[in-house]
Amino acid sequence: MMEDLNLWQKPLEDICKKSTRIHVRDIMYTPAEGEYVSQQASLDEAIHQLVISHHQSLLVVEDNNATGIMRLTDVLKPLPEIINQCEI
């Protein structure tokens, strides 16, 4: 992306000029099929999908509309507390 857009080829002042000609569609990433998860899916299903697909996040959808993003960090954050509550 840096090579294609040449953002770092000239002084910093030029970045502002170049950035006005760059659109989001030019640099955005379109999620693949395995990067979507239903809002109604269980957490187990979503974690499985994250692990199997090696993605850092999943786009959460309902009725083909994006409703949020589930990040791997969101899933891992409560784990220490959950583990501490386990009865062994």
Backbone torsions as a table, in degrees:
resi	resn	phi	psi	omega
1	MET	NA	-44.0	-179.2
2	MET	-62.7	-37.5	179.1
3	GLU	-70.3	-42.7	-178.6
4	ASP	-64.7	-38.8	-175.7
5	LEU	-94.2	-10.0	178.7
6	ASN	51.7	40.2	-177.2
7	LEU	-68.5	-28.7	-173.3
8	TRP	-108.6	18.8	-177.7
9	GLN	-84.5	-19.7	-176.9
10	LYS	-132.8	178.6	-179.8
11	PRO	-56.5	160.2	-176.3
12	LEU	-56.4	-30.8	-179.4
13	GLU	-59.8	-32.6	-178.5
14	ASP	-70.2	-23.0	-179.8
15	ILE	-60.9	-42.2	179.8
16	CYS	-61.1	-42.7	179.7
17	LYS	-65.2	-44.6	-178.4
18	LYS	-67.6	-36.0	-176.5
19	SER	-66.6	-22.8	178.0
20	THR	-72.8	-18.9	-179.4
21	ARG	-96.5	-5.6	-178.7
22	ILE	-98.5	130.2	178.6
23	HIS	-104.1	156.9	179.0
24	VAL	-55.4	-41.5	-178.2
25	ARG	-60.5	-23.3	179.9
26	ASP	-73.8	-24.2	-175.4
27	ILE	-123.9	-3.6	-176.1
28	MET	-71.2	160.5	177.9
29	TYR	-112.7	129.0	177.1
30	THR	-94.8	118.3	-178.6
31	PRO	-60.9	142.4	176.6
32	ALA	-80.1	172.4	-176.7
33	GLU	-55.5	-40.9	-177.4
34	GLY	-76.4	1.9	-178.0
35	GLU	-102.7	12.4	177.3
36	TYR	-112.2	145.9	173.8
37	VAL	-139.7	141.6	178.9
38	SER	-69.2	143.1	176.5
39	GLN	-61.3	-26.2	-179.3
40	GLN	-89.0	-3.8	179.7
41	ALA	-66.2	150.9	177.3
42	SER	-73.8	159.2	177.2
43	LEU	-62.2	-36.1	176.9
44	ASP	-58.5	-45.2	179.2
45	GLU	-62.0	-44.5	-178.3
46	ALA	-64.8	-42.8	178.3
47	ILE	-63.1	-43.7	177.5
48	HIS	-57.5	-45.3	-179.5
49	GLN	-63.8	-41.3	177.4
50	LEU	-61.5	-45.8	-176.5
51	VAL	-68.3	-46.9	-177.0
52	ILE	-66.9	-40.1	-174.5
53	SER	-87.2	-9.0	179.9
54	HIS	60.7	32.7	177.3
55	HIS	-95.4	154.1	177.0
56	GLN	-88.1	-15.8	-179.8
57	SER	-156.8	161.2	175.9
58	LEU	-128.2	139.9	174.5
59	LEU	-79.5	123.0	-178.8
60	VAL	-89.7	128.0	-175.9
61	VAL	-127.7	154.1	172.3
62	GLU	-145.0	125.0	-177.4
63	ASP	52.8	44.9	179.2
64	ASN	62.2	17.8	175.5
65	ASN	-115.5	135.1	177.2
66	ALA	-70.2	130.0	179.1
67	THR	-116.1	-10.6	179.3
68	GLY	172.8	-174.8	178.0
69	ILE	-130.0	129.9	174.7
70	MET	-105.1	113.5	-178.6
71	ARG	-94.6	151.9	177.5
72	LEU	-58.0	-37.1	178.6
73	THR	-64.1	-32.2	177.2
74	ASP	-64.2	-36.4	-179.0
75	VAL	-75.3	-39.5	-175.3
76	LEU	-78.0	-26.0	-175.3
77	LYS	-55.9	-46.7	-178.2
78	PRO	-81.9	-3.6	-175.4
79	LEU	-57.7	-45.7	-179.9
80	PRO	-57.2	-41.2	178.9
81	GLU	-66.2	-41.3	179.0
82	ILE	-63.5	-43.0	179.8
83	ILE	-64.1	-41.3	179.6
84	ASN	-63.8	-26.2	-179.3
85	GLN	-85.2	-11.4	-179.7
86	CYS	-66.3	137.7	175.1
87	GLU	-92.2	120.3	-177.8
88	ILE	-108.0	NA	NA
